[in-house]
Amino acid sequence: MTNALPLGLTDCLLWSDELGMGFHPRSPIAYAGHYFRKYQALDATEMGAELTAARVSFVKRHFAGSPVDIGIGGGRFVLEADTWGFDINPEAVKWLNSQQRFQDVYAGQVEAITCWDSLEHIPDPAALVAQATEWVFVSMPVYLSQWDCLRSKHFKPGEHLYYWTQPGLIRWFAEQGFGCVEVNEIESDIGREGITSFAFRRFK
């Protein structure tokens, strides 16, 4: 990817106003063990409990089955939703296997996936959502513009690879074959900054 970029544009935010999205080509960080432990600690907080309850309720409003949680954080959603998880962090994978809850989402299609603060980390998000036959649930920061993105606390090159405006994300999902059926700000209402949640359903 970076070999095709002009000199001087190999480590910067590449943004399209037309598409309402951006991409940063910096190589993804290594998701080492401390990453999982950090989110286990966050899951154990009062806010972690509120966020998990809100996410479980959000999914149940639309989908009665068991989604695969992509990038499980500290694992609390997997337990409280009584569902499956997929991660690349070695400690998270070990934990999922110990709970008998690991599912390789790329091994075959699944009905639904949840991406709580994870879709923007995925090098090929289109390949991921292609695995969902019915639903994709997403929470992530969204931005008003490139300027808004660059000044945001959520601008994290190497960790966050993709950046979207709200219309840009809805448009991107439409290109993947999904329509948006709910947008809410519950996570921001709980106390997070600039996080929006979406439910996308595959077109029939």
Secondary structure, 3 states (H helix, E strand, C coil): CHHHCCCCCCCCCEEECCCCEEECCCCCCCCCHHHHHHHHHHHCCHHHHHHHHHHHHHHHCCCCCCCEEECCCCCHHHHHCCCEEECCCHHHHHHHHHCCCECCHHHCCEEEEEEECCHHHCCCHHHHHCCEEEEEEEEEECCCCHHHHHCCCCCCCCCCCEEECHHHHHHHHHHHCEEEEEEECHHHHHCCCCEEEEEEEECC
